[in-house]
């Protein structure tokens, strides 16, 4: 009898173990392990979708650039030329960080649809879009950039490629802005007639690409005056990694308040379930601080704060609205405009926070 009970126990344990092995793994939390709950992202509608009869532009094949500013880093990029482009007329420019993620017309960030639709509707100027991916430094071992990226990756347990992205995007300096100006757009300009005034140039990205976009405009407002940041990483990711650079992304609210006013127009987007990261800080609070700093200093800005996690869903759903706001009033006969805060925004109070996920 006892042998039977032991045998049954063994069989039961084996059965439980087998069932556990057959169970599918729990799906990863959308937005990463430090994001909050993830409501379903808004549907993509309207100008996010392809429309019959709207002229389509042409997307280049994947192109590759080898950087000297980043010691041999190799980057992939794509150029999108709208159907209305006339080589005799210089076109506006918009740069997209993590660019490949925007290229699928049926994907979650179908930027090509939006560009086609809004140009056809006259809501944005004819503009050439440059979609650039983070670079790869693996082919240049021994260079200063490789050594820095390798050490950073080991310190924070990140891959070489991910660490190169962070080195480009999260660093508070003018290095990436110089890469865009001196190398990437200089290469694009060999084949296309581009406007060079900041009034006619915009830049966007998400997460580290969001702070990167703001940083480029902050460093070079005469070259980029229009910014969209989704779930921007205004946190301490590259803080003091280079001893020569004392500022980190978390310092940007104070930099906005304390440093010289830049003539830039900025859309900041985030969600209440974005990351609370034990290594680098709070994404939601950082973006609220950014919005309040921009407001208090009189910047022309919009702050869109939803409920999403660390994902592009909410930003993508309003991308057509963002672009329309960003380029509003654009006049191709001009090369400059002094941006001022909308009186309706100026009349509003600063943003306040409240704790809603704890019982009283």
C-alpha positions in Angstrom: 0.0 0.0 0.0 2.8 2.4 0.9 4.6 1.5 -2.4 1.4 2.4 -4.3 1.2 5.8 -2.5 4.9 6.6 -3.2 4.4 5.6 -6.9 1.3 7.8 -7.2 3.2 10.7 -5.7 6.0 10.3 -8.1 3.6 10.0 -11.1 1.8 13.1 -9.9 5.0 15.1 -9.6 6.1 14.0 -13.1 2.7 14.9 -14.4 2.8 18.4 -12.9 6.3 18.9 -14.3 5.3 17.8 -17.7 2.3 20.1 -17.7 4.5 23.0 -16.7 6.8 22.2 -19.6 3.9 22.2 -22.0 2.5 25.5 -20.8 3.4 28.4 -23.0 5.7 30.9 -21.4 4.1 34.0 -20.0 4.1 36.7 -22.7 6.6 39.6 -22.1 5.1 42.7 -20.6 4.6 45.2 -23.3 7.0 48.0 -22.9 9.5 46.0 -20.9 9.7 44.6 -17.3 9.6 48.0 -15.7 6.5 49.3 -17.5 3.2 49.4 -15.8 -0.1 47.8 -17.1 -0.5 48.0 -20.9 -3.9 48.9 -22.1 -4.6 48.1 -25.7 -2.9 50.8 -27.9 -5.2 53.1 -29.8 -6.2 52.0 -33.3 -4.5 53.6 -36.3 -7.1 55.5 -38.3 -7.5 58.4 -40.7 -4.2 59.8 -42.0 -2.3 56.9 -40.5 -3.7 54.6 -43.3 -3.0 54.5 -47.0 -5.7 56.4 -49.0 -6.8 55.7 -52.5 -5.6 58.3 -55.0 -3.0 59.8 -52.8 0.3 60.1 -54.6 3.0 57.8 -53.1 6.6 58.7 -52.7 9.6 56.5 -53.4 11.6 54.7 -50.7 15.2 54.1 -51.4 16.9 50.8 -50.9 18.9 50.3 -47.7 21.9 52.6 -47.8 25.0 52.4 -45.6 27.3 55.1 -44.2 30.7 54.7 -42.5 31.2 57.3 -39.9 34.5 59.1 -39.0 32.9 61.0 -36.1 32.2 57.6 -34.5 35.5 56.0 -35.5 34.3 53.6 -38.2 30.7 52.9 -37.0 28.5 51.7 -39.9 24.9 52.9 -40.1 22.0 51.9 -42.3 19.6 54.5 -43.6 16.7 55.0 -46.0 15.6 58.1 -47.9 11.9 58.7 -48.7 11.2 61.2 -51.5 7.6 62.4 -51.8 5.9 62.3 -55.2 5.7 66.1 -55.2 9.4 66.6 -54.9 10.9 68.9 -57.5 14.7 68.9 -57.7 14.7 72.5 -58.7 13.2 73.5 -55.3 14.9 72.7 -52.0 12.8 70.4 -49.9 12.2 70.4 -46.2 13.8 67.6 -44.2 12.7 65.3 -41.4 15.1 62.8 -39.7 13.7 59.7 -37.9 15.8 57.8 -35.3 15.5 54.0 -35.2 14.3 54.7 -38.7 13.6 51.2 -40.0 10.7 50.8 -37.5 8.7 53.5 -39.4 8.9 52.0 -42.9 6.2 49.3 -42.9 3.0 50.9 -44.2 0.9 48.3 -42.4 3.0 48.3 -39.2 2.6 50.1 -35.9 4.4 53.3 -37.1 3.4 53.8 -40.7 5.1 57.2 -41.2 5.1 56.9 -45.0 1.3 56.9 -45.1 1.2 60.0 -42.9 3.8 61.9 -44.9 1.9 61.1 -48.2 -1.5 62.0 -46.8 -0.5 65.3 -45.1 1.6 66.5 -48.0 -1.4 65.9 -50.3 -3.6 67.7 -47.9 -1.2 70.7 -47.7 -0.8 70.3 -44.0 3.0 69.8 -44.1 5.5 70.9 -46.7 7.1 68.7 -49.3 9.8 67.1 -47.3 12.4 64.4 -47.7 12.4 62.0 -44.8 15.6 60.3 -43.7 15.2 57.2 -41.7 18.4 56.2 -39.9 19.2 53.2 -37.7 21.7 53.1 -34.8 25.1 52.2 -35.9 27.3 49.1 -35.6 30.9 49.5 -34.2 31.8 45.8 -34.2 33.9 46.2 -37.3 36.2 48.8 -35.7 37.8 47.1 -32.7 40.5 49.1 -30.9 39.1 52.5 -31.8 38.3 55.0 -28.9 34.5 54.6 -29.7 34.7 50.8 -29.7 36.6 50.8 -26.4 34.0 53.1 -24.8 31.0 51.2 -26.1 32.5 47.8 -25.1 33.2 49.1 -21.6 29.8 50.6 -21.3 28.1 47.4 -22.4 30.1 45.3 -19.9 29.3 47.7 -17.1 25.5 47.7 -17.7 25.1 44.2 -19.1 24.1 45.5 -22.6 25.1 44.2 -26.0 27.7 46.0 -28.2 25.0 47.1 -30.6 22.6 48.3 -27.9 25.5 50.2 -26.2 26.4 51.9 -29.5 22.8 53.1 -29.8 22.9 54.5 -26.3 26.2 56.2 -27.0 24.7 57.9 -30.0 21.3 58.6 -28.7 21.5 59.1 -24.9 24.7 61.2 -24.7 24.1 64.9 -23.9 26.6 66.5 -26.4 26.7 67.8 -30.0 28.4 64.6 -31.3 25.4 63.0 -32.8 24.2 66.4 -34.2 27.6 66.7 -35.9 27.2 63.1 -37.3 23.9 64.1 -38.9 25.1 67.4 -40.3 28.6 66.5 -41.4 28.1 63.0 -42.5 24.6 61.6 -43.0 22.7 64.7 -44.4 25.8 65.7 -46.3 25.6 62.4 -48.0 21.9 62.7 -48.7 22.5 66.3 -50.1 24.7 64.9 -52.8 21.6 63.5 -54.6 18.7 65.7 -53.3 18.1 69.4 -53.0 17.7 70.0 -49.2 16.8 73.1 -47.2 19.4 73.9 -44.6 17.6 76.4 -42.4 16.4 75.0 -39.0 12.9 76.5 -39.8 12.6 73.8 -42.5 14.0 70.8 -40.6 12.4 68.5 -38.1 13.6 65.5 -36.1 11.8 62.7 -34.2 12.4 59.4 -32.3 11.1 57.3 -29.4 12.7 56.3 -26.1 16.4 57.0 -26.4 15.6 58.2 -29.9 13.3 60.8 -28.3 15.9 62.4 -26.1 18.3 62.1 -29.0 15.9 64.2 -31.2 15.5 66.8 -28.5 19.3 66.9 -27.8 20.0 67.5 -31.5 17.7 70.5 -31.7 19.0 71.8 -28.3 22.6 71.6 -29.5 21.8 72.9 -33.1 18.6 74.9 -33.1 19.8 76.8 -36.2 19.6 73.4 -38.0 16.6 71.7 -36.4 13.8 73.7 -34.8 10.9 71.1 -34.8 11.0 68.1 -32.5 8.7 65.2 -31.7 9.7 62.9 -28.7 7.8 59.7 -27.9 8.4 58.1 -24.5 11.7 60.1 -24.4 14.4 58.7 -22.1 15.2 61.9 -20.2 16.9 59.8 -17.6 20.4 59.1 -16.4 21.4 56.5 -19.0 24.6 58.1 -20.1 25.2 60.3 -17.1 28.9 60.6 -16.3 29.9 57.6 -18.5 32.3 60.0 -20.2 34.1 62.0 -17.5 34.3 65.0 -19.9 30.5 65.2 -20.1 28.9 66.1 -16.8 25.2 66.3 -17.9 22.9 63.4 -18.3 19.4 63.2 -19.8 17.9 63.7 -16.4 19.4 67.2 -16.3 17.4 68.5 -19.3 14.5 70.0 -17.3 17.0 72.1 -15.4 19.0 72.9 -18.5 15.8 74.2 -20.1 15.1 76.4 -17.0 18.7 77.7 -16.5 20.3 77.9 -20.0 19.7 80.2 -22.9 16.3 79.9 -24.6 16.4 78.0 -27.9 14.1 78.8 -30.7 12.5 75.3 -31.0 9.0 73.9 -31.1 8.5 70.6 -29.2 5.9 67.9 -28.9 6.5 65.7 -25.9 4.5 62.4 -25.5 4.5 59.8 -22.8 2.2 57.6 -20.7 1.6 57.0 -17.0 2.6 53.3 -17.3 6.0 54.1 -18.8 9.1 52.7 -17.0 10.1 53.1 -13.4 13.6 51.8 -14.0 15.9 50.9 -11.0 19.1 51.8 -13.0 18.1 55.0 -14.7 15.0 56.6 -13.2 11.4 57.4 -14.0 10.3 58.0 -17.5 6.8 59.4 -16.7 8.1 61.8 -14.1 11.0 62.8 -16.3 8.6 63.7 -19.2 6.3 65.6 -16.9 9.3 67.6 -15.6 10.3 68.3 -19.3 6.8 69.6 -20.1 6.7 71.8 -17.0 10.2 73.2 -17.8 9.2 74.0 -21.4 6.0 75.6 -20.1 7.6 77.7 -17.5 10.2 79.0 -19.9 7.6 80.0 -22.5 8.4 77.4 -25.2 6.1 76.5 -28.0 5.3 73.0 -26.9 2.6 70.4 -26.6 2.5 67.6 -24.0 0.5 64.5 -24.7 0.3 62.2 -21.6 -1.7 59.0 -21.9 -1.8 55.7 -20.0 0.5 53.6 -22.2 3.6 51.7 -21.2 7.1 52.1 -22.7 5.8 51.5 -26.3 5.1 53.6 -29.4 1.4 52.8 -29.6 0.0 56.1 -28.3 2.5 58.3 -30.0 1.9 56.5 -33.3 -1.8 56.9 -33.1 -1.5 60.7 -32.9 1.4 61.1 -35.3 -0.7 62.8 -38.0 -1.9 65.3 -35.4 1.7 65.8 -34.1 3.1 66.5 -37.6 0.2 68.9 -38.4 0.9 70.8 -35.2 4.7 70.7 -35.7 4.5 72.2 -39.2 1.6 74.6 -38.7 2.0 78.0 -40.3 5.0 76.8 -42.4 5.8 79.3 -45.2 8.4 78.0 -47.8 9.2 81.6 -48.6 10.6 82.1 -45.1 13.8 80.7 -43.4 13.0 81.6 -39.8 10.2 82.1 -37.3 10.3 83.1 -33.7 8.2 80.4 -31.9 6.1 81.6 -29.0 3.9 79.7 -26.6 0.3 79.5 -27.6 -1.8 81.9 -25.4 -4.2 79.1 -24.6 -1.4 77.0 -23.2 0.1 80.0 -21.4 -3.2 80.4 -19.6 -3.2 76.8 -18.3 -1.6 75.8 -15.0 1.5 73.6 -14.8 1.0 69.9 -14.8 0.5 68.2 -11.4 0.8 64.6 -10.4 -1.3 62.4 -8.2 -0.9 58.8 -6.9 -3.6 56.6 -8.3 -2.3 53.1 -7.9 -2.3 52.9 -4.1 -5.1 52.5 -1.6 -5.6 55.5 0.7 
